[in-house]
């Protein structure tokens, strides 16, 4: 059932991991190996752990979180201003 990864397949999975796309790496592993979800997840996490040891500088930094703190601050400020006018 499960097929071994070729060097090219492994490279594709590694690139997904370096770019921060773990789900994409798991999908590729499943496609290339015919593995189930749990097996693919475990295998990809093992590959990622090895890469973080051998090539930590290749991983792209996580993008800054997009929060809604600014919108909350505006709403609170407007609510306070409205209440002050009453």
Buried (B, 14 or more C-beta within 10 A) or exposed (E): EBEEBEEEBBEBBBBBBBEEBBEBBBBBBBEBBEBEEEBBBBBBBEBBEEBEEEEEEEBEEEEEEEEEEEEEEEEEEEEEEEEEEE
